[in-house]
Amino acid sequence: EYNGIALQGVGSGTEIDFVQLHLPSDDGIEFFGGTVNAKHIVISGAGDDSIDWTFGWNGKFQFATVVQYSDDSDSAFEADNNETNNDALPRSSPVLSNVTVAGAMGKNGILLRRGTAAQIWNTVVTGSANCVDIDSIPSTFNQLTAGAIVFRNTIHNCTSNTVRINDEMDGMMMPLMDADSTGPVNALNIITMMQTNNVTADPLITVARTAGMRPSFVPAAGSPALMGGSKPADAFFDEVSYIGAMTTGGDWTTGWTDFAAN
C-alpha cells in the first residue's frame, strides 16, 4: 500500500503547498497525527481514500481538489481518531476549508468515524453516493452533538444520501435518528438546519473522471458555489468568498499539474 504522501507525526513547521498526488495505489494524502498544515493539494485517481487522517491529527488544510476515478477508489475523506481507543487524546480535530470533491459512484464523500472531530468549511461534495457518512458509535456521533464536528457553508450533491449514519462496528445502516449517543438526535437536521449555510444543491461543476483527461473544478455561471463562503478564524486561512477549491478565473492547478493515463 503506497500512499501519495504519508505524514507521520509531522509538525506545523513543515510547509506543504502546491502538491499533486496522481494515481497513488493507496491513499492520496494521509496524516498520522501531528499538526502539519497543507494548501493547494490536487488528488487524482487515488486507489483508496483521497484525504485520510488518524491518530490525533490537528492540522489545517485549505484549497484541495479531489477527483475519484471509477476503476479503483474508496472514500474521498476517511477520518479517524484512534482505531483501538476511539477517545484517545489528543483527538483528531483538523480544520479544512475550500475543498471540492468529484466523488465516485457508490462511495462516500466524507466518512467520519472512530472518534474524530473536525471542522469542514466551504466544501463541495458532488457525485458520491453519500456526501457525509457519520459513524453511529458514541465516540464519533457525540462529537457531532457536542459541536466538535462542524460543517459550515457546504454544498452536497450526492446520488443516495446527503447524510447517513453507519454502524462502523458491524456495518449496519442506522436511521438518521440515533438513540445510542446523547439521546435521540437527527444528524441530517444538525448539519443542514442547525449548523450554518449547508445546502443540498447542484454546484454546476462538471469534472472529467477519467485518467488522461484534465478535470476542471471551476463552477459554471449561476453556481451556488460562487458565493457564500467565509473564513475560519485562523490566520492560516486565506479569506475568499466562494465555496469549494476555486472560482471563475481562478484555476490554480493550471501549468504545473498532470493527469496522465499512466
C-alpha positions in Angstrom: 0.0 0.0 0.0 1.7 3.2 -1.2 0.2 6.5 -0.3 0.9 9.5 -2.3 2.2 11.2 0.9 2.1 9.7 4.4 2.9 12.2 7.2 4.0 10.6 10.4 3.6 13.0 13.3 4.8 15.9 11.2 4.7 19.4 12.9 3.5 22.7 11.7 7.0 23.9 10.8 6.8 21.9 7.6 5.3 23.7 4.7 3.2 21.7 2.2 1.8 23.8 -0.7 1.1 23.1 -4.4 1.4 19.3 -4.4 -0.3 16.8 -6.7 -0.8 13.2 -5.8 -1.7 11.4 -9.1 -2.7 7.7 -9.2 -1.3 6.6 -5.9 -2.1 2.9 -5.3 -3.5 3.6 -1.8 -4.5 7.0 -0.2 -3.7 10.3 -1.7 -2.5 12.1 1.4 -2.7 10.6 4.9 -2.0 12.4 8.2 -0.9 10.1 11.1 -1.2 12.6 14.0 0.9 15.7 14.1 0.0 19.4 13.4 1.2 19.8 9.9 -0.9 22.1 7.6 -1.3 22.0 3.8 -2.6 24.2 1.0 -3.3 23.7 -2.8 -3.4 19.9 -2.9 -4.5 18.0 -6.0 -5.5 14.4 -5.6 -6.4 12.5 -8.7 -7.3 8.8 -9.1 -6.3 7.6 -5.6 -6.6 3.8 -5.3 -8.1 4.1 -1.8 -9.1 7.2 0.1 -8.1 10.6 -1.1 -7.7 12.6 2.1 -7.2 10.4 5.2 -6.3 11.2 8.8 -5.9 9.3 12.1 -4.1 9.3 15.5 -4.9 12.8 16.5 -4.1 15.0 13.5 -4.7 18.6 14.4 -3.6 20.5 11.4 -5.2 22.9 8.9 -5.9 22.4 5.3 -7.2 24.8 2.6 -7.7 24.6 -1.2 -7.8 21.0 -2.4 -9.4 19.2 -5.4 -10.3 15.5 -5.4 -11.3 13.6 -8.5 -12.0 9.9 -8.0 -11.9 7.6 -11.0 -14.4 4.8 -11.2 -11.9 1.9 -11.5 -10.5 2.0 -8.0 -11.3 4.3 -5.1 -12.9 4.4 -1.7 -14.0 7.5 0.4 -12.9 10.9 -0.6 -12.3 11.7 3.1 -11.7 8.9 5.6 -11.3 10.4 9.0 -10.4 8.6 12.2 -9.2 9.5 15.7 -7.7 6.2 17.0 -8.7 2.8 15.8 -8.1 0.9 19.1 -9.1 3.7 21.5 -11.6 5.9 19.8 -11.5 8.5 22.6 -7.7 8.7 22.9 -6.2 12.2 23.3 -5.2 14.4 21.5 -8.3 13.8 19.4 -8.1 14.3 15.7 -9.7 17.7 15.1 -8.4 19.3 11.9 -9.9 22.4 10.2 -10.5 22.1 6.5 -11.7 24.7 4.0 -12.3 25.1 0.3 -12.2 21.5 -0.9 -14.0 20.3 -4.0 -14.7 16.5 -4.2 -15.8 15.0 -7.5 -16.6 11.6 -6.0 -17.1 8.1 -7.3 -20.4 6.4 -7.7 -21.2 4.1 -4.8 -18.6 5.7 -2.5 -18.7 8.1 0.5 -17.7 11.7 0.2 -16.8 12.5 3.8 -16.6 9.5 6.2 -16.2 10.4 9.8 -15.5 7.6 12.3 -13.6 6.2 15.2 -13.9 9.3 17.4 -12.7 12.0 15.1 -13.8 15.6 15.4 -13.4 18.1 12.5 -14.4 21.5 11.2 -15.2 21.4 7.5 -15.8 24.8 5.8 -16.7 26.0 2.3 -16.6 22.5 0.8 -18.4 20.9 -2.2 -19.1 17.2 -2.5 -20.7 16.1 -5.7 -21.1 12.7 -7.4 -20.5 10.5 -4.4 -23.2 8.1 -3.1 -23.3 9.6 0.4 -22.0 13.1 0.9 -21.5 12.7 4.7 -21.3 9.3 6.5 -21.0 9.5 10.3 -20.2 6.6 12.5 -23.1 5.9 14.9 -20.9 4.8 17.8 -20.9 7.4 20.7 -17.2 8.2 20.4 -17.9 9.7 16.9 -21.6 10.6 17.0 -21.2 12.6 20.3 -18.6 14.8 18.5 -21.5 15.9 16.3 -24.0 16.5 19.0 -21.3 18.3 21.1 -20.4 20.7 18.3 -17.0 19.2 17.7 -17.9 18.0 14.2 -18.9 21.2 12.4 -20.0 21.9 8.8 -20.1 25.5 7.5 -21.0 26.7 4.0 -21.0 23.3 2.4 -22.8 22.1 -0.8 -23.9 18.5 -1.1 -24.9 16.9 -4.4 -24.9 13.1 -4.0 -26.8 10.2 -5.5 -28.1 8.4 -2.4 -27.8 10.4 0.8 -26.8 13.9 1.9 -26.1 12.5 5.4 -26.3 8.9 6.6 -25.5 7.1 9.8 -23.4 3.9 9.6 -22.6 1.5 12.4 -18.9 1.1 11.9 -18.8 -1.9 14.4 -21.0 -4.2 12.3 -21.5 -2.3 9.1 -25.3 -1.9 9.5 -27.1 1.2 8.2 -28.7 3.1 11.0 -31.6 5.6 10.9 -30.7 9.3 10.9 -32.4 9.5 14.3 -29.8 7.9 16.6 -30.7 7.0 20.2 -27.4 5.4 21.1 -25.5 8.6 21.6 -26.6 11.6 23.7 -30.3 10.9 23.3 -32.4 10.8 20.1 -30.8 13.2 17.6 -31.1 13.7 13.9 -27.8 14.1 12.1 -29.3 15.5 8.9 -31.1 18.2 10.9 -28.0 19.1 12.8 -25.9 19.6 9.7 -28.4 21.1 7.3 -30.6 23.1 9.7 -28.7 23.8 13.0 -25.3 24.4 11.5 -24.6 27.3 9.2 -25.4 27.6 5.4 -25.2 23.9 4.4 -27.3 23.1 1.4 -28.2 20.3 -0.9 -27.8 21.7 -4.4 -26.2 21.2 -7.8 -22.8 23.1 -7.7 -22.7 23.1 -11.5 -19.2 21.7 -11.5 -18.6 19.1 -14.3 -15.4 17.1 -13.7 -13.8 14.6 -16.1 -13.3 11.4 -14.1 -11.0 9.6 -16.5 -7.2 9.3 -16.3 -5.7 11.2 -19.2 -8.3 13.9 -19.2 -7.7 17.2 -17.4 -10.6 17.9 -14.9 -12.0 21.4 -14.4 -13.2 22.3 -10.9 -14.3 25.8 -11.8 -18.1 26.3 -11.2 -20.2 27.4 -14.1 -22.1 30.7 -14.1 -25.0 30.6 -11.7 -23.4 28.0 -9.4 -24.3 28.4 -5.7 -20.6 27.8 -5.0 -19.6 31.2 -6.4 -20.7 33.0 -3.2 -21.4 32.3 0.4 -18.0 31.3 1.7 -16.5 32.6 4.9 -13.1 32.3 6.6 -12.3 30.1 9.6 -11.0 32.2 12.5 -7.3 31.4 11.9 -4.5 33.4 10.1 -3.5 30.3 8.2 -6.6 30.6 6.0 -6.9 32.9 3.1 -10.2 34.9 3.0 -12.3 34.0 0.0 -16.0 34.5 -0.7 -16.6 31.3 -2.7 -17.3 27.7 -1.7 -15.1 24.9 -3.0 -11.5 24.9 -4.2 -11.7 27.6 -6.8 -13.8 30.2 -8.5 -14.3 31.7 -12.0 -10.9 32.7 -13.5 -9.0 31.2 -10.5 -7.8 27.7 -11.6 -4.6 27.4 -9.6 -3.9 23.9 -11.0 -3.0 25.2 -14.4 0.6 24.9 -15.6 2.0 22.5 -13.0 -0.3 19.5 -12.8 -0.5 16.4 -15.0 -3.4 14.0 -15.3 -1.7 11.3 -17.5 -3.4 8.0 -18.0 -0.4 6.1 -16.6 
